[in-house]
Amino acid sequence: METGQPQASIARNIFDGIVSFLPDWLQIPILCLIILLIVLGWVSSIRKKIAQRRAARNPQPVPAASGNQGSGADHLGPYAPAQQAPQQPSGADYLGQYAPAQQPQQAPQQPSGADYLGSYAPQQRRDGH
């Protein structure tokens, strides 16, 4: 049955239940604290947006590194990656004349329709005919 009144949301029902559960002398201070937290959240977000706009308008130069300051990777300590030893040449580097001939790069062949025949492809003859 429609009464013309909008239905209260679940959050509103929970809020009303919590507030009505509190004693009368505590209801008003709790509501004031909730309102104060909401207002402080808005104020802080507005201040943050203003500070970001000011920083975008007047960018400050980053001071240059002085002397031997190093980078962040210099301060990793035990978490730094292990130093890699220089690569030792492998046996394939010493093949000399026995090394396989380098084949020139060929453009990949374009597949033809016969490449897609699958089970319908003609059987290859092995007797040389």
Distance bins in CASP14 RR format, pairs under 12 A and 6 or more apart:
PFRMAT RR
TARGET T0000
AUTHOR 0000-0000-0000
RMODE 2
METHOD distances of the structure
MODEL  1
6 12 0 0 0 0 0 1 0 0 0 0 0
7 13 0 0 0 0 1 0 0 0 0 0 0
8 14 0 0 0 0 0 1 0 0 0 0 0
8 15 0 0 0 0 1 0 0 0 0 0 0
8 16 1 0 0 1 0 0 0 0 0 0 0
8 17 0 0 0 0 0 1 0 0 0 0 0
9 15 0 0 0 0 1 0 0 0 0 0 0
9 16 0 0 0 0 0 1 0 0 0 0 0
10 16 0 0 0 0 0 1 0 0 0 0 0
10 17 0 0 0 0 0 1 0 0 0 0 0
11 17 0 0 0 0 0 1 0 0 0 0 0
11 18 0 0 0 0 0 1 0 0 0 0 0
12 18 0 0 0 0 0 1 0 0 0 0 0
12 19 0 0 0 0 0 1 0 0 0 0 0
13 19 0 0 0 0 0 1 0 0 0 0 0
13 20 0 0 0 0 0 1 0 0 0 0 0
14 20 0 0 0 0 0 1 0 0 0 0 0
14 21 0 0 0 0 0 1 0 0 0 0 0
15 21 0 0 0 0 0 1 0 0 0 0 0
15 22 0 0 0 0 0 1 0 0 0 0 0
15 27 0 0 0 0 0 1 0 0 0 0 0
15 30 0 0 0 0 0 1 0 0 0 0 0
15 31 0 0 0 0 1 0 0 0 0 0 0
15 34 0 0 0 0 1 0 0 0 0 0 0
16 22 0 0 0 0 0 1 0 0 0 0 0
16 27 0 0 0 0 0 1 0 0 0 0 0
16 31 0 0 0 0 0 1 0 0 0 0 0
17 27 0 0 0 0 0 1 0 0 0 0 0
18 26 0 0 0 0 0 1 0 0 0 0 0
18 27 0 0 0 0 1 0 0 0 0 0 0
18 30 0 0 0 0 1 0 0 0 0 0 0
18 31 0 0 0 0 0 1 0 0 0 0 0
18 34 0 0 0 0 0 1 0 0 0 0 0
19 26 0 0 0 0 1 0 0 0 0 0 0
19 27 1 0 1 0 0 0 0 0 0 0 0
19 28 0 0 0 0 1 0 0 0 0 0 0
19 29 0 0 0 0 0 1 0 0 0 0 0
19 30 1 0 0 1 0 0 0 0 0 0 0
19 31 1 0 0 1 0 0 0 0 0 0 0
19 34 0 0 0 0 1 0 0 0 0 0 0
20 26 0 0 0 0 0 1 0 0 0 0 0
20 27 0 0 0 0 1 0 0 0 0 0 0
20 30 0 0 0 0 0 1 0 0 0 0 0
20 31 0 0 0 0 0 1 0 0 0 0 0
21 27 0 0 0 0 1 0 0 0 0 0 0
21 30 0 0 0 0 0 1 0 0 0 0 0
22 28 0 0 0 0 1 0 0 0 0 0 0
22 29 0 0 0 0 1 0 0 0 0 0 0
22 30 1 0 0 1 0 0 0 0 0 0 0
22 31 0 0 0 0 1 0 0 0 0 0 0
22 33 0 0 0 0 0 1 0 0 0 0 0
22 34 0 0 0 0 0 1 0 0 0 0 0
23 29 0 0 0 0 0 1 0 0 0 0 0
23 30 0 0 0 0 0 1 0 0 0 0 0
24 30 0 0 0 0 0 1 0 0 0 0 0
24 31 0 0 0 0 0 1 0 0 0 0 0
26 32 0 0 0 0 0 1 0 0 0 0 0
26 33 0 0 0 0 0 1 0 0 0 0 0
27 33 0 0 0 0 0 1 0 0 0 0 0
27 34 0 0 0 0 0 1 0 0 0 0 0
28 34 0 0 0 0 0 1 0 0 0 0 0
28 35 0 0 0 0 0 1 0 0 0 0 0
29 35 0 0 0 0 0 1 0 0 0 0 0
29 36 0 0 0 0 0 1 0 0 0 0 0
30 36 0 0 0 0 0 1 0 0 0 0 0
30 37 0 0 0 0 0 1 0 0 0 0 0
31 37 0 0 0 0 0 1 0 0 0 0 0
31 38 0 0 0 0 0 1 0 0 0 0 0
32 38 0 0 0 0 0 1 0 0 0 0 0
32 39 0 0 0 0 0 1 0 0 0 0 0
33 39 0 0 0 0 0 1 0 0 0 0 0
33 40 0 0 0 0 0 1 0 0 0 0 0
34 40 0 0 0 0 0 1 0 0 0 0 0
34 41 0 0 0 0 0 1 0 0 0 0 0
35 41 0 0 0 0 0 1 0 0 0 0 0
35 42 0 0 0 0 0 1 0 0 0 0 0
36 42 0 0 0 0 0 1 0 0 0 0 0
36 43 0 0 0 0 0 1 0 0 0 0 0
37 43 0 0 0 0 0 1 0 0 0 0 0
37 44 0 0 0 0 0 1 0 0 0 0 0
38 44 0 0 0 0 0 1 0 0 0 0 0
38 45 0 0 0 0 0 1 0 0 0 0 0
39 45 0 0 0 0 0 1 0 0 0 0 0
39 46 0 0 0 0 0 1 0 0 0 0 0
40 46 0 0 0 0 0 1 0 0 0 0 0
40 47 0 0 0 0 0 1 0 0 0 0 0
41 47 0 0 0 0 1 0 0 0 0 0 0
41 48 0 0 0 0 1 0 0 0 0 0 0
42 48 0 0 0 0 0 1 0 0 0 0 0
42 49 0 0 0 0 0 1 0 0 0 0 0
43 49 0 0 0 0 0 1 0 0 0 0 0
43 50 0 0 0 0 0 1 0 0 0 0 0
44 50 0 0 0 0 0 1 0 0 0 0 0
44 51 0 0 0 0 0 1 0 0 0 0 0
45 51 0 0 0 0 0 1 0 0 0 0 0
45 52 0 0 0 0 0 1 0 0 0 0 0
46 52 0 0 0 0 0 1 0 0 0 0 0
46 53 0 0 0 0 0 1 0 0 0 0 0
47 53 0 0 0 0 0 1 0 0 0 0 0
47 54 0 0 0 0 0 1 0 0 0 0 0
48 54 0 0 0 0 0 1 0 0 0 0 0
48 55 0 0 0 0 0 1 0 0 0 0 0
49 55 0 0 0 0 0 1 0 0 0 0 0
49 56 0 0 0 0 0 1 0 0 0 0 0
50 56 0 0 0 0 0 1 0 0 0 0 0
50 57 0 0 0 0 0 1 0 0 0 0 0
51 57 0 0 0 0 0 1 0 0 0 0 0
51 58 0 0 0 0 0 1 0 0 0 0 0
52 58 0 0 0 0 0 1 0 0 0 0 0
52 59 0 0 0 0 0 1 0 0 0 0 0
53 59 0 0 0 0 0 1 0 0 0 0 0
54 60 0 0 0 0 0 1 0 0 0 0 0
63 69 0 0 0 0 0 1 0 0 0 0 0
65 71 0 0 0 0 1 0 0 0 0 0 0
65 72 0 0 0 0 0 1 0 0 0 0 0
65 74 0 0 0 0 0 1 0 0 0 0 0
68 74 0 0 0 0 1 0 0 0 0 0 0
69 75 0 0 0 0 0 1 0 0 0 0 0
70 76 0 0 0 0 0 1 0 0 0 0 0
71 80 0 0 0 0 0 1 0 0 0 0 0
72 79 0 0 0 0 0 1 0 0 0 0 0
72 80 0 0 0 0 0 1 0 0 0 0 0
73 79 0 0 0 0 1 0 0 0 0 0 0
73 80 1 0 0 1 0 0 0 0 0 0 0
73 81 0 0 0 0 1 0 0 0 0 0 0
74 80 0 0 0 0 1 0 0 0 0 0 0
76 82 0 0 0 0 0 1 0 0 0 0 0
87 93 0 0 0 0 1 0 0 0 0 0 0
88 94 0 0 0 0 0 1 0 0 0 0 0
89 95 0 0 0 0 0 1 0 0 0 0 0
91 98 0 0 0 0 0 1 0 0 0 0 0
91 99 0 0 0 0 0 1 0 0 0 0 0
92 98 0 0 0 0 0 1 0 0 0 0 0
92 99 1 0 0 1 0 0 0 0 0 0 0
92 100 0 0 0 0 1 0 0 0 0 0 0
93 99 0 0 0 0 1 0 0 0 0 0 0
95 101 0 0 0 0 0 1 0 0 0 0 0
109 115 0 0 0 0 1 0 0 0 0 0 0
111 117 0 0 0 0 0 1 0 0 0 0 0
112 121 0 0 0 0 0 1 0 0 0 0 0
113 120 0 0 0 0 0 1 0 0 0 0 0
113 121 0 0 0 0 0 1 0 0 0 0 0
114 120 0 0 0 0 1 0 0 0 0 0 0
114 121 1 0 0 1 0 0 0 0 0 0 0
114 122 0 0 0 0 1 0 0 0 0 0 0
115 121 0 0 0 0 1 0 0 0 0 0 0
117 123 0 0 0 0 0 1 0 0 0 0 0
END
